[in-house]
Amino acid sequence: MRGKKVKIKKTIELPEEVILSLRTDENEFIKEMKRTMAVKYFKNKKLSIGQSAELAEMSEEDFIKYLGRNNISIFRFDDLNEVKEDVDNA
């Protein structure tokens, strides 16, 4: 579900050495920033998988794979009791 897009334009100033050290261009840097923020908001339970995928400009499937490559679980259980409760309710 792709919703209406809001365009936010801000200027971020970075030392040139940072971009040079990362060996990337500004478009790649912005893409990685979006993915990093999407992961952060997903991990903090502020965005769903779908919303995070949209922020990262990825399909849900690709975002889930991206999470896996970064050792981040898509399951959101805070403790073992929640897992047991879900299994019992299945």
Sequence and secondary structure as in RCSB ss.txt:
>XXXX:A:sequence
MRGKKVKIKKTIELPEEVILSLRTDENEFIKEMKRTMAVKYFKNKKLSIGQSAELAEMSEEDFIKYLGRNNISIF
RFDDLNEVKEDVDNA
>XXXX:A:secstr
               HHHHHHHT  HHHHHHHHHHHHHHHHHHTTSS HHHHHHHTTS HHHHHHHHHHTT  S 
  SSHHHHHHHHHH 
